[in-house]
């Protein structure tokens, strides 16, 4: 499973990790 294929919604915390 690739996160890019099924990436979760644009969460505030997720955005910080992805940046």
Secondary structure, DSSP 8 states (H G I E B T S, - for coil): --TTTT-----HHHHHHH-
